[in-house]
Amino acid sequence: MSPFVDFVIKNGFLMDACGVIGLGLLGLGAVRLSRRYQSWGGSLLAFGAMLLLIGRLWVIVMKQFMTAKAAASMGHTMSELVMLAPFVLLTAGLAGVVWGLWGHEQWLRSER
């Protein structure tokens, strides 16, 4: 196995922590952009970044809390919804970030 793959597998928590920190910084930058220029694209970018952060945290925490006993107590349908919700959040968050960047760029063009 390559050293990089070995590092990623053994240091999963470090990679998760760096990812969450990066998403938090993206969210803070988007909020600053939104407040500075008062553009709807910046607001949508901040919303998308927060959805990405919540979805990523959900994926990390779900490993510890979604045990077989917890899934059985919730029922099949509810446990499936709980397991699929982070992917919906991540997809909507990525769409929000991309749409926000596009919208902010369009807003800047219209201001000039």
TAFEN-V40907 format. One record per helix or strand of 3 or more residues. SS is the DSSP state (a for helix, b for strand). FROM is the first residue (numbers start at 1). LEN is the number of residues. If there is no record, write none. Layout:
<<SS:FROM:LEN> <SS:FROM:LEN>>
This chain:
<<a:3:8> <a:12:26> <a:40:26> <a:68:7> <a:76:36>>
